[in-house]
């Protein structure tokens, strides 16, 4: 299978001929998004056409209504890493700015989807809206297809545990530490990418060396404070571990919020490395202990708990 091409406006002359197109924010690339993409890939294969996914370089609300812009389930890089394995031929990254926001769906379809990407068929989710003021809903898109001669497929919602899967629902579950349900909606544990930076070394002094994880993207959603069982991808491989999100009040008094991960059965230096931290289950809330000895005893119990949780997930 040929690798997925990542293209932008400057690459459009090389985008190819007629194509099946799917378009959306796809934040989280959750089960509902996967159903839309799967339908687009299936239609493209049946028609013998390439399939192009169109997404944006930022969440549209960050431009149109910044006060309502949500924290991201997936940064652009994380999103692309997930999309690469879904059978697409190309991913078109649309820069989203004020000009894009003010473009009507008629004009966007004519200039970009048909004019640039040679769209023959459009596949979107049931709740997708295109164009200025979200004016191009499913009925409007179907009518536009009849007018301009392209097919339109509207994919119905994916329902899990009686709930239509949505990015909004998943964000709420992550913030409420319902990581098991979030994972079922996502079809994988919720994760974030982070770079390892230097820390104070308090964990090493306690016998629990930790990597100080810095999430570079300010809009990325991180689980709220607490201790978690996690799986950690690093240059050294995949490791079970536990994570603390919080201010470490037993050993620090400045109130700074940090993310520290402890990898089980690992010896080495990860400074400067990129980690992917998969958040499996919340163990307990963070709290202050009466000194290092009490904290160390609790960390030993946390490690046993996290190990049991991760063993059950195998």
Backbone bond lengths (Angstrom), bond angles and torsions (degrees), N, CA, C in turn:
res aa  C-N    CA-C-N  psi(-1)  N-CA   C-N-CA  omega(-1)  CA-C   N-CA-C  phi
1 X - - - 1.463 - - 1.523 109.04 -
2 X 1.328 116.78 131.98 1.459 120.90 -179.50 1.529 109.71 -68.83
3 X 1.321 117.26 146.90 1.467 119.08 178.12 1.517 111.78 -64.95
4 X 1.322 116.06 151.43 1.460 121.43 178.57 1.523 108.92 -69.50
5 X 1.331 116.02 133.01 1.458 120.10 176.58 1.529 109.24 -88.65
6 X 1.324 116.29 133.89 1.460 122.14 173.97 1.523 106.56 -101.09
7 X 1.331 117.03 118.23 1.453 120.43 -175.06 1.523 110.50 -126.26
8 X 1.326 114.38 154.31 1.455 122.33 175.56 1.504 109.51 -128.92
9 X 1.327 117.86 -173.75 1.471 120.51 -177.63 1.526 113.61 -54.99
10 X 1.328 118.13 -36.05 1.464 120.25 -178.70 1.526 113.05 -71.06
11 X 1.340 116.94 -14.73 1.467 121.11 -176.85 1.525 112.72 -99.32
12 X 1.313 117.47 0.25 1.459 119.52 -170.95 1.520 115.09 -60.64
13 X 1.330 120.74 -31.74 1.467 117.38 175.27 1.517 113.47 -59.49
14 X 1.352 116.25 -22.54 1.463 120.15 -179.73 1.522 112.39 -98.09
15 X 1.349 116.32 9.54 1.461 119.25 -175.13 1.520 112.74 -72.37
16 X 1.328 117.95 -16.79 1.459 119.60 174.63 1.517 112.74 103.65
17 X 1.343 115.09 -167.33 1.453 120.86 -177.67 1.507 111.80 -91.38
18 X 1.359 116.34 -143.93 1.461 121.55 -177.28 1.520 110.93 -57.95
19 X 1.347 116.08 146.69 1.465 119.90 -175.50 1.518 110.82 -150.21
20 X 1.327 114.45 157.38 1.456 122.27 164.64 1.525 106.37 -89.04
21 X 1.328 117.16 133.16 1.461 121.81 -175.79 1.521 109.78 -121.92
22 X 1.325 115.69 137.54 1.457 121.12 166.89 1.514 107.16 -124.47
23 X 1.322 116.51 144.77 1.459 120.43 -173.90 1.517 110.13 -139.34
24 X 1.327 115.90 142.59 1.452 120.49 177.88 1.514 111.10 171.95
25 X 1.323 115.82 173.09 1.468 121.09 175.49 1.526 109.66 -74.11
26 X 1.336 117.55 -39.15 1.462 123.61 177.32 1.536 111.99 54.64
27 X 1.332 117.06 37.75 1.464 119.18 179.42 1.528 109.76 -71.84
28 X 1.313 116.63 115.80 1.456 122.61 -177.86 1.510 113.32 103.14
29 X 1.336 117.16 -23.83 1.473 121.44 -174.88 1.534 108.85 44.55
30 X 1.328 115.06 54.39 1.463 121.15 -175.18 1.529 111.40 -83.87
31 X 1.343 116.12 -173.13 1.465 120.77 -174.77 1.524 112.12 -58.85
32 X 1.334 117.80 -36.94 1.456 120.35 177.81 1.513 112.11 -66.83
33 X 1.323 116.02 -43.89 1.462 119.78 176.34 1.526 111.19 -61.53
34 X 1.319 115.87 -41.51 1.463 119.64 -179.53 1.525 111.23 -62.81
35 X 1.339 116.78 -34.29 1.474 119.88 177.46 1.526 110.27 -66.21
36 X 1.329 117.82 -41.29 1.465 121.40 178.27 1.524 110.25 -63.58
37 X 1.329 115.80 -48.19 1.463 119.78 -178.89 1.520 110.57 -64.21
38 X 1.332 116.75 -40.99 1.459 120.22 178.10 1.513 112.26 -60.68
39 X 1.347 117.01 -39.70 1.467 120.66 177.87 1.529 110.49 -65.54
40 X 1.327 116.99 -40.39 1.469 120.44 179.37 1.523 111.07 -65.05
41 X 1.330 116.46 -42.96 1.465 120.53 179.59 1.527 110.12 -63.82
42 X 1.345 116.88 -42.96 1.465 120.24 -179.77 1.525 111.26 -62.53
43 X 1.333 117.41 -43.73 1.465 119.95 179.63 1.528 110.99 -65.85
44 X 1.334 116.36 -38.38 1.456 119.70 179.72 1.523 111.51 -64.90
45 X 1.325 116.60 -42.58 1.458 119.84 -179.42 1.531 110.68 -65.49
46 X 1.334 115.49 -39.97 1.465 119.29 -179.91 1.527 111.03 -64.85
47 X 1.337 116.69 -36.26 1.466 120.83 -178.37 1.523 112.88 -87.90
48 X 1.341 116.75 -6.35 1.453 119.94 -177.61 1.518 113.25 69.79
49 X 1.342 116.29 32.05 1.459 121.93 -178.52 1.524 110.59 -117.54
50 X 1.330 117.79 155.82 1.463 119.51 172.28 1.522 109.79 -72.20
51 X 1.326 115.93 158.34 1.458 120.98 176.88 1.520 108.34 -117.72
52 X 1.333 115.15 129.06 1.461 122.56 -178.05 1.525 108.68 -117.51
53 X 1.320 116.26 127.75 1.464 121.36 175.28 1.522 108.24 -99.83
54 X 1.328 115.96 129.90 1.460 122.14 177.01 1.517 108.78 -107.24
55 X 1.321 116.48 125.22 1.458 121.11 174.39 1.523 107.64 -138.71
56 X 1.327 116.70 -176.08 1.460 120.69 -170.14 1.524 111.53 -118.99
57 X 1.327 115.47 156.00 1.461 119.35 -177.39 1.522 112.81 -78.36
58 X 1.316 116.80 -6.26 1.465 122.25 176.35 1.523 107.80 -156.99
59 X 1.320 117.08 167.24 1.461 119.03 177.39 1.522 108.41 -71.36
60 X 1.342 118.11 129.03 1.469 119.84 -178.14 1.525 114.21 -53.72
61 X 1.333 118.26 -33.91 1.457 119.95 -179.83 1.523 112.65 -64.56
62 X 1.338 117.22 -23.39 1.465 119.29 178.48 1.526 111.15 -66.23
63 X 1.335 116.75 -18.12 1.463 122.42 177.67 1.526 110.81 -101.92
64 X 1.332 117.20 -46.50 1.464 120.31 -173.80 1.526 113.02 -80.16
65 X 1.321 116.95 -38.67 1.472 121.81 -179.40 1.530 108.80 -144.53
66 X 1.328 118.00 75.68 1.469 120.25 -175.65 1.524 113.85 -55.62
67 X 1.323 116.94 -30.55 1.464 119.79 -179.35 1.520 111.93 -68.44
68 X 1.330 117.50 -18.50 1.469 121.34 -179.96 1.527 112.65 -108.59
69 X 1.319 116.79 3.14 1.466 119.57 -176.33 1.526 110.57 -67.19
70 X 1.332 118.23 126.31 1.474 120.36 -176.47 1.517 111.87 -81.95
71 X 1.325 115.55 159.00 1.455 119.42 166.97 1.524 108.21 -64.36
72 X 1.315 116.22 148.01 1.455 121.10 -172.81 1.524 112.04 -86.00
73 X 1.330 115.87 136.68 1.462 120.39 169.15 1.522 110.32 -74.95
74 X 1.321 116.68 -33.03 1.465 121.57 177.25 1.520 109.20 -138.71
75 X 1.326 116.94 129.30 1.455 120.29 169.64 1.530 108.09 -69.51
76 X 1.309 117.41 170.98 1.465 119.62 -178.97 1.528 110.88 -59.85
77 X 1.324 117.86 -44.03 1.467 120.43 179.83 1.522 111.34 -64.08
78 X 1.337 117.03 -41.79 1.459 120.37 178.32 1.528 110.69 -64.10
79 X 1.323 115.74 -41.99 1.465 120.39 179.75 1.528 110.77 -60.68
80 X 1.317 116.17 -47.36 1.467 119.76 -179.76 1.518 110.80 -61.13
81 X 1.329 117.22 -39.25 1.474 119.65 -179.46 1.521 111.20 -62.24
82 X 1.334 117.67 -33.04 1.463 121.35 177.94 1.526 111.51 -78.70
83 X 1.312 116.95 -38.41 1.465 120.77 -177.76 1.525 112.46 -68.11
84 X 1.317 117.02 -26.64 1.469 120.33 -176.95 1.527 112.71 -58.88
85 X 1.324 117.57 -27.05 1.459 120.15 -175.78 1.506 115.10 -96.14
86 X 1.335 118.72 15.28 1.469 121.23 -172.15 1.524 114.06 -110.30
87 X 1.331 117.76 14.89 1.462 120.11 172.43 1.508 115.62 87.20
88 X 1.321 117.94 12.46 1.457 121.07 -179.95 1.524 110.98 -77.30
89 X 1.317 115.90 154.55 1.460 120.92 174.08 1.522 111.46 -93.58
90 X 1.332 117.18 -34.17 1.460 120.63 179.92 1.526 109.71 -151.81
91 X 1.324 115.37 149.86 1.459 122.84 174.09 1.524 106.86 -120.07
92 X 1.322 116.15 118.57 1.460 120.61 179.10 1.522 108.68 -99.16
93 X 1.338 116.54 121.58 1.459 122.06 179.65 1.522 108.21 -95.93
94 X 1.326 115.70 110.67 1.460 121.55 -179.69 1.530 109.64 -89.90
95 X 1.322 118.21 119.94 1.472 118.89 173.54 1.533 109.19 -64.83
96 X 1.330 115.96 126.03 1.470 118.79 -178.59 1.520 108.61 -105.58
97 X 1.323 115.09 114.84 1.462 121.70 178.96 1.521 108.77 -137.10
98 X 1.329 117.11 -170.91 1.465 119.85 -177.42 1.528 111.46 -60.81
99 X 1.318 116.00 -36.45 1.460 119.11 -179.95 1.529 110.27 -64.33
100 X 1.325 116.59 -43.99 1.462 119.89 177.43 1.521 110.47 -61.46
101 X 1.332 115.73 -43.73 1.462 120.43 -177.42 1.519 112.07 -61.83
102 X 1.334 117.52 -29.98 1.459 121.42 -176.79 1.525 113.14 -92.69
103 X 1.321 116.99 1.00 1.469 120.87 179.65 1.527 110.07 -81.47
104 X 1.323 116.77 126.33 1.465 120.38 177.05 1.524 111.26 -70.16
105 X 1.328 116.03 156.43 1.464 118.64 -176.04 1.523 111.76 -65.72
106 X 1.348 118.35 -31.68 1.472 120.62 176.03 1.529 109.92 -57.87
107 X 1.339 115.46 -49.89 1.465 120.20 -176.36 1.522 111.46 -67.98
108 X 1.331 116.77 -38.60 1.467 119.26 -178.41 1.529 110.44 -66.32
109 X 1.309 116.49 -42.99 1.464 120.18 177.62 1.520 110.58 -61.53
110 X 1.330 116.38 -45.93 1.462 120.49 -176.42 1.529 111.77 -66.88
111 X 1.329 116.55 -46.70 1.470 119.32 -172.95 1.517 112.67 -82.69
112 X 1.330 116.99 -43.90 1.464 119.53 -172.91 1.527 112.25 -94.98
113 X 1.316 116.92 -56.69 1.471 119.14 -171.93 1.524 112.38 -71.59
114 X 1.306 116.61 -41.75 1.466 119.45 177.72 1.530 110.67 -89.55
115 X 1.334 116.67 -51.19 1.451 120.20 -174.58 1.518 114.18 -65.48
116 X 1.338 117.69 -42.28 1.465 121.18 -176.63 1.520 113.03 -94.57
117 X 1.346 116.85 -44.74 1.460 120.63 -173.51 1.518 113.31 -97.65
118 X 1.326 117.71 -2.63 1.471 122.64 176.34 1.536 111.17 57.34
119 X 1.317 116.03 43.37 1.453 120.76 -175.15 1.523 111.25 -61.60
120 X 1.307 116.15 129.74 1.457 123.58 174.34 1.534 110.45 -103.90
121 X 1.334 114.99 -30.36 1.468 119.87 179.91 1.528 109.32 -147.60
122 X 1.339 116.30 142.08 1.461 122.90 -179.63 1.525 109.35 -114.78
123 X 1.332 116.53 131.23 1.463 122.38 178.14 1.525 107.75 -124.07
124 X 1.346 117.05 121.33 1.461 120.86 -178.50 1.522 109.97 -139.14
125 X 1.322 115.80 165.38 1.453 121.65 176.34 1.521 111.75 -77.78
126 X 1.309 115.21 161.50 1.471 121.93 -174.79 1.523 112.66 -61.00
127 X 1.331 117.60 -28.19 1.460 121.00 -175.64 1.523 112.66 -104.53
128 X 1.334 117.49 14.27 1.460 120.06 -178.34 1.521 110.89 -78.33
129 X 1.344 115.69 141.25 1.466 122.30 174.52 1.522 107.99 -132.58
130 X 1.313 115.83 139.76 1.463 121.73 -176.79 1.517 110.28 -122.04
131 X 1.336 115.50 140.56 1.456 120.17 170.39 1.514 114.66 95.51
132 X 1.309 114.23 176.14 1.470 123.88 -176.93 1.531 111.19 -50.58
133 X 1.328 115.49 126.08 1.456 120.39 178.03 1.512 114.16 64.27
134 X 1.340 117.30 21.99 1.470 122.53 179.84 1.541 110.80 56.85
135 X 1.327 116.73 36.49 1.459 120.29 -173.47 1.526 113.05 -75.16
136 X 1.324 118.09 -23.03 1.451 120.59 -175.82 1.518 112.92 -94.04
137 X 1.340 116.88 78.47 1.453 121.56 175.97 1.524 111.53 -79.91
138 X 1.321 116.92 -173.09 1.469 120.83 -172.99 1.524 112.17 -61.56
139 X 1.333 118.50 -41.84 1.467 120.11 -179.72 1.520 111.02 -66.22
140 X 1.337 116.43 -41.45 1.462 120.13 179.31 1.524 111.14 -65.53
141 X 1.330 116.93 -38.65 1.465 120.02 179.42 1.527 111.08 -67.62
142 X 1.346 116.69 -39.59 1.461 119.84 178.12 1.534 110.72 -63.89
143 X 1.331 116.95 -40.11 1.459 120.95 177.80 1.528 110.58 -65.13
144 X 1.335 116.27 -41.24 1.458 120.19 178.38 1.523 110.99 -63.14
145 X 1.324 115.91 -36.37 1.457 119.50 177.40 1.522 112.05 -62.80
146 X 1.333 116.78 -42.34 1.463 120.08 178.38 1.523 110.94 -65.00
147 X 1.324 116.60 -36.32 1.463 120.35 -179.57 1.523 112.26 -70.74
148 X 1.324 116.06 -39.12 1.465 119.86 -172.06 1.533 113.36 -103.51
149 X 1.319 117.14 -3.23 1.455 119.61 173.19 1.502 116.69 84.89
150 X 1.326 118.71 26.96 1.466 120.59 172.74 1.529 109.12 -119.22
151 X 1.315 115.74 148.67 1.456 120.34 179.21 1.512 111.55 -78.47
152 X 1.309 117.19 152.54 1.467 122.61 178.67 1.520 109.23 -131.26
153 X 1.321 116.57 127.00 1.463 122.47 174.70 1.523 108.65 -116.22
154 X 1.323 116.60 125.19 1.461 122.06 176.95 1.522 107.50 -105.08
155 X 1.320 116.99 118.14 1.467 121.80 -176.58 1.526 109.05 -90.05
156 X 1.335 118.18 127.38 1.470 120.66 -178.57 1.527 111.89 -70.19
157 X 1.332 116.91 167.50 1.470 119.55 -178.65 1.521 111.93 -66.68
158 X 1.307 115.55 153.41 1.462 122.29 169.59 1.526 106.77 -94.15
159 X 1.320 116.71 124.56 1.462 121.65 -177.07 1.525 109.07 -109.18
160 X 1.312 116.65 124.88 1.457 123.52 178.19 1.519 107.75 -128.28
161 X 1.312 116.72 128.38 1.467 122.54 -179.40 1.535 111.02 54.39
162 X 1.338 115.27 37.78 1.450 120.59 176.42 1.521 115.32 77.75
163 X 1.331 116.97 7.09 1.463 121.30 -176.91 1.519 110.27 -123.49
164 X 1.334 116.86 133.10 1.462 120.42 174.34 1.524 108.68 -68.46
165 X 1.308 116.65 125.63 1.461 121.14 -178.05 1.524 109.34 -66.10
166 X 1.326 115.81 131.22 1.468 120.50 178.00 1.517 109.15 -150.88
167 X 1.321 115.96 156.52 1.461 120.45 176.88 1.523 110.73 -62.98
168 X 1.333 117.12 -36.71 1.462 121.00 179.78 1.524 110.97 -61.91
169 X 1.336 116.93 -43.96 1.457 121.23 179.87 1.530 110.68 -64.88
170 X 1.315 116.86 -39.86 1.464 120.63 -179.48 1.527 110.68 -67.12
171 X 1.333 117.40 -40.91 1.464 119.40 177.16 1.520 110.70 -58.80
172 X 1.320 115.63 -43.01 1.462 119.80 179.43 1.519 110.80 -62.74
173 X 1.327 117.20 -41.69 1.459 119.99 179.74 1.526 111.59 -64.47
174 X 1.333 117.04 -41.29 1.477 119.27 178.30 1.520 110.15 -63.23
175 X 1.324 117.55 -43.80 1.459 120.89 -178.97 1.525 112.00 -67.71
176 X 1.331 116.23 -26.14 1.470 120.44 176.92 1.523 112.06 -93.40
177 X 1.347 115.99 7.46 1.472 124.05 178.48 1.528 112.13 63.82
178 X 1.323 117.88 23.31 1.468 121.84 175.17 1.530 108.20 -87.38
179 X 1.318 115.28 68.08 1.459 120.15 -171.09 1.522 112.67 -72.98
180 X 1.316 117.38 -28.25 1.461 119.92 177.33 1.511 111.43 -64.10
181 X 1.335 116.78 -45.82 1.466 119.53 179.34 1.524 110.71 -68.96
182 X 1.328 116.45 -40.16 1.465 118.71 176.63 1.523 110.31 -57.58
183 X 1.333 116.90 -40.82 1.467 120.75 -179.74 1.524 111.51 -64.99
184 X 1.329 117.10 -36.64 1.467 119.10 178.75 1.529 110.30 -67.50
185 X 1.317 117.26 -37.84 1.468 120.39 178.37 1.528 111.37 -71.06
186 X 1.334 115.84 -35.16 1.467 120.28 -179.13 1.529 112.39 -82.14
187 X 1.334 116.75 -21.50 1.473 126.12 -170.92 1.529 111.60 72.00
188 X 1.318 117.50 20.03 1.471 123.12 177.85 1.526 106.32 -171.04
189 X 1.337 118.11 161.22 1.463 118.47 175.19 1.532 111.57 -63.08
190 X 1.312 115.21 148.15 1.465 119.60 175.31 1.526 109.10 -65.67
191 X 1.346 116.77 137.62 1.465 119.19 -178.12 1.521 111.45 -135.95
192 X 1.322 114.68 163.70 1.465 121.37 169.60 1.521 108.53 -141.87
193 X 1.334 115.47 149.56 1.459 122.13 175.26 1.521 108.68 -95.01
194 X 1.328 116.13 140.68 1.459 120.44 -178.46 1.520 110.00 -149.68
195 X 1.314 115.17 152.67 1.465 121.58 176.52 1.514 109.43 -99.78
196 X 1.333 116.06 141.69 1.463 121.19 179.84 1.525 109.19 -83.80
197 X 1.327 115.73 122.76 1.459 122.13 178.45 1.524 109.50 -117.68
198 X 1.301 116.60 169.96 1.465 120.43 -178.20 1.521 110.19 -70.27
199 X 1.329 115.97 142.84 1.456 122.11 177.15 1.514 110.94 -122.40
200 X 1.353 116.32 -170.50 1.465 120.04 -177.74 1.515 114.01 -85.51
201 X 1.340 118.23 -12.60 1.459 120.44 178.88 1.516 114.83 83.23
202 X 1.349 118.08 12.06 1.463 119.79 -179.54 1.529 111.32 -62.73
203 X 1.341 116.61 -39.10 1.460 119.62 -179.04 1.509 112.08 -62.55
204 X 1.309 117.71 -41.35 1.461 120.96 179.52 1.527 110.97 -62.56
205 X 1.325 116.44 -39.08 1.463 119.89 178.40 1.523 111.93 -62.53
206 X 1.340 116.33 -28.53 1.467 121.02 179.62 1.523 112.53 -88.53
207 X 1.339 117.47 -2.38 1.454 120.81 -176.34 1.507 113.36 86.45
208 X 1.349 117.13 12.33 1.464 122.87 178.33 1.530 108.31 -129.27
209 X 1.332 117.57 74.31 1.471 119.07 -179.37 1.520 111.20 -60.23
210 X 1.323 115.29 135.23 1.453 120.15 -176.91 1.528 110.70 -124.06
211 X 1.329 114.34 153.98 1.456 121.48 171.73 1.520 107.65 -98.94
212 X 1.319 115.93 127.29 1.455 121.34 178.47 1.527 107.93 -80.82
213 X 1.327 117.44 110.44 1.470 122.50 -171.95 1.521 110.07 -98.15
214 X 1.332 115.78 121.48 1.465 121.91 -178.94 1.531 108.65 -108.85
215 X 1.322 116.40 116.23 1.458 121.61 177.07 1.529 107.48 -82.83
216 X 1.323 115.82 113.34 1.465 120.23 -171.49 1.523 112.35 -71.26
217 X 1.324 118.04 -34.73 1.468 121.77 -175.30 1.520 109.74 -84.74
218 X 1.334 116.35 117.02 1.457 120.42 -174.33 1.506 114.85 -66.96
219 X 1.348 118.51 -18.40 1.457 120.94 -178.30 1.530 112.97 -96.88
220 X 1.324 117.59 2.83 1.461 120.96 -179.15 1.524 110.55 -73.01
221 X 1.321 116.10 133.89 1.456 121.65 177.78 1.522 110.03 -76.83
222 X 1.335 116.18 124.62 1.464 122.43 176.59 1.527 107.15 -115.13
223 X 1.327 118.32 138.73 1.467 119.47 177.87 1.520 111.36 -54.66
224 X 1.324 117.50 149.69 1.469 119.88 -178.55 1.519 111.93 -68.16
225 X 1.323 115.51 171.90 1.457 121.75 -174.44 1.523 113.67 -52.25
226 X 1.328 115.40 143.19 1.447 121.01 178.39 1.511 111.71 150.38
227 X 1.326 115.15 -176.89 1.463 122.70 178.76 1.526 107.80 -110.00
228 X 1.330 115.99 134.59 1.461 122.05 -172.75 1.526 111.51 -131.94
229 X 1.330 115.84 148.40 1.462 121.56 165.32 1.514 107.07 -82.76
230 X 1.337 116.89 131.37 1.463 120.93 -175.26 1.521 110.89 -137.68
231 X 1.318 115.22 160.06 1.459 123.45 166.41 1.520 106.92 -113.48
232 X 1.320 117.02 135.59 1.460 121.49 -171.88 1.517 109.80 -124.11
233 X 1.330 115.88 120.33 1.454 121.60 171.41 1.523 108.44 -92.33
234 X 1.329 115.99 129.21 1.456 121.60 179.06 1.517 108.76 -142.16
235 X 1.332 118.68 173.30 1.470 119.60 175.29 1.526 112.79 -57.55
236 X 1.336 116.52 -19.19 1.467 120.47 179.82 1.520 112.81 -88.19
237 X 1.342 117.59 -3.19 1.461 120.64 179.99 1.517 111.93 118.54
238 X 1.334 115.83 -162.35 1.461 122.68 -178.61 1.522 109.49 -101.73
239 X 1.320 116.70 128.14 1.462 122.09 -178.69 1.519 110.38 -132.02
240 X 1.330 115.67 144.15 1.443 120.14 166.54 1.511 109.08 -73.56
241 X 1.320 116.85 159.45 1.453 118.84 179.51 1.507 111.87 -175.54
242 X 1.301 115.56 -172.61 1.457 121.55 175.14 1.524 108.35 -135.99
243 X 1.318 114.79 155.21 1.458 121.23 -173.83 1.515 109.49 -132.56
244 X 1.328 115.52 140.80 1.464 121.33 171.30 1.522 108.78 -115.20
245 X 1.312 115.01 125.40 1.463 121.47 173.14 1.524 106.72 -111.77
246 X 1.326 116.91 117.25 1.462 118.68 -179.01 1.505 112.87 159.05
247 X 1.328 115.36 -159.11 1.463 121.70 -172.69 1.521 113.45 -103.16
248 X 1.351 118.53 1.01 1.474 122.68 -179.07 1.529 110.75 47.35
249 X 1.340 117.87 61.06 1.471 120.48 -170.59 1.526 114.49 -66.49
250 X 1.322 118.35 -19.65 1.468 119.71 179.86 1.526 111.61 -71.14
251 X 1.352 116.44 -34.01 1.466 119.72 -174.27 1.528 112.72 -112.76
252 X 1.350 117.67 -9.83 1.465 119.95 178.64 1.520 109.33 -133.34
253 X 1.320 115.48 152.35 1.463 119.43 -179.41 1.526 112.29 -125.93
254 X 1.338 117.21 9.15 1.465 119.09 -177.04 1.525 113.33 -89.69
255 X 1.339 117.76 -7.58 1.457 121.36 176.47 1.517 115.18 76.90
256 X 1.330 118.87 3.87 1.467 120.64 179.89 1.523 110.57 -65.90
257 X 1.337 116.00 138.08 1.452 120.79 177.66 1.525 109.21 -88.83
258 X 1.327 116.88 131.15 1.453 121.82 179.41 1.526 109.74 -134.92
259 X 1.330 114.64 165.32 1.463 122.12 173.78 1.525 106.09 -121.47
260 X 1.316 116.64 118.02 1.461 121.30 -179.75 1.515 109.44 -123.64
261 X 1.322 116.43 131.57 1.459 120.50 -179.66 1.529 109.41 -120.04
262 X 1.311 114.80 137.03 1.468 122.33 176.81 1.517 107.85 -112.14
263 X 1.327 117.15 121.09 1.460 122.52 -179.18 1.520 109.46 -92.09
264 X 1.321 116.38 130.16 1.461 120.46 176.83 1.532 109.54 -73.98
265 X 1.313 115.50 144.31 1.477 121.79 173.32 1.522 111.61 52.93
266 X 1.319 115.65 46.72 1.470 119.80 178.82 1.519 110.13 -134.68
267 X 1.295 115.41 133.48 1.460 122.73 173.39 1.517 107.76 -126.63
268 X 1.313 117.06 126.62 1.451 118.82 179.16 1.511 111.63 151.84
269 X 1.320 115.44 -178.70 1.457 122.34 -177.08 1.529 109.06 -115.50
270 X 1.319 117.31 120.55 1.457 121.98 -179.64 1.524 112.07 -103.35
271 X 1.327 117.90 7.72 1.454 120.95 -176.06 1.530 110.96 -56.13
272 X 1.320 115.88 129.16 1.461 121.13 -179.12 1.519 114.31 87.27
273 X 1.330 117.92 -3.81 1.464 121.55 -177.77 1.529 110.92 -85.94
274 X 1.324 115.35 159.79 1.467 122.21 172.85 1.523 108.46 -99.97
275 X 1.328 116.54 126.86 1.457 122.39 178.44 1.524 109.25 -110.19
276 X 1.318 115.39 150.14 1.462 121.33 166.73 1.522 106.23 -115.66
277 X 1.325 116.25 114.85 1.459 122.28 -173.91 1.523 109.16 -104.01
278 X 1.334 116.49 114.11 1.460 123.10 178.95 1.532 108.20 -94.37
279 X 1.331 115.92 118.75 1.468 121.74 -174.26 1.532 109.25 -90.04
280 X 1.323 116.50 108.53 1.466 121.06 -170.92 1.522 112.23 -90.95
281 X 1.332 117.27 -49.95 1.471 118.87 -176.76 1.523 110.16 -158.99
282 X 1.334 115.10 142.24 1.465 121.06 174.64 1.529 109.10 -76.94
283 X 1.330 117.01 133.35 1.456 121.47 -178.78 1.524 111.43 -99.05
284 X 1.324 116.37 -51.32 1.466 119.95 -177.92 1.529 108.85 -162.57
285 X 1.328 115.04 167.01 1.459 120.48 173.97 1.524 110.06 -77.47
286 X 1.307 115.93 156.22 1.458 120.27 173.73 1.528 109.23 -75.90
287 X 1.346 116.79 143.85 1.462 119.82 175.20 1.528 109.66 -152.54
288 X 1.304 115.80 167.74 1.461 121.36 179.27 1.520 109.86 -89.26
289 X 1.343 116.27 135.28 1.458 121.90 178.35 1.525 110.17 -108.18
290 X 1.334 116.39 162.95 1.465 122.14 -178.16 1.517 111.15 -84.47
291 X 1.321 115.98 55.43 1.451 119.76 174.87 1.514 113.36 111.30
292 X 1.334 116.44 168.02 1.467 122.29 -175.57 1.523 114.57 -60.34
293 X 1.335 117.96 -35.99 1.467 119.90 -177.11 1.530 110.92 -64.80
294 X 1.332 116.36 -44.29 1.469 119.88 179.61 1.527 110.01 -66.63
295 X 1.330 116.37 -39.30 1.467 119.82 178.26 1.527 110.37 -63.21
296 X 1.326 117.32 -43.76 1.466 120.27 -178.95 1.532 110.57 -62.26
297 X 1.326 117.28 -40.80 1.462 120.68 179.11 1.530 110.57 -62.20
298 X 1.320 116.17 -39.72 1.466 119.49 178.67 1.524 110.62 -68.20
299 X 1.337 117.28 -39.19 1.460 120.12 178.84 1.527 111.28 -62.64
300 X 1.315 117.24 -35.00 1.467 119.97 176.72 1.517 110.21 -64.85
301 X 1.331 116.69 -40.76 1.471 119.50 177.36 1.530 110.30 -66.94
302 X 1.335 116.48 -39.44 1.466 120.04 178.40 1.533 110.92 -61.25
303 X 1.330 116.27 -40.65 1.459 119.75 -179.69 1.527 110.56 -64.05
304 X 1.313 117.24 -41.18 1.471 120.26 177.48 1.532 110.41 -63.10
305 X 1.333 116.25 -43.06 1.466 120.05 179.43 1.513 111.26 -63.37
306 X 1.343 116.59 -47.30 1.459 120.41 -179.77 1.525 111.28 -61.86
307 X 1.324 116.85 -39.45 1.470 120.53 180.00 1.522 110.93 -63.06
308 X 1.339 117.33 -41.12 1.471 121.06 178.37 1.524 110.50 -64.31
309 X 1.326 115.74 -43.39 1.480 119.88 -179.58 1.512 110.31 -61.03
310 X 1.320 116.87 -46.77 1.454 120.77 -176.59 1.517 111.52 -69.15
311 X 1.320 117.42 -33.18 1.456 120.72 178.23 1.529 110.43 -64.28
312 X 1.335 117.08 -38.60 1.457 121.36 178.58 1.521 112.62 -67.35
313 X 1.349 116.81 -25.96 1.466 120.79 -178.08 1.527 112.77 -82.57
314 X 1.316 117.93 -8.84 1.470 119.91 -177.70 1.523 111.29 -68.95
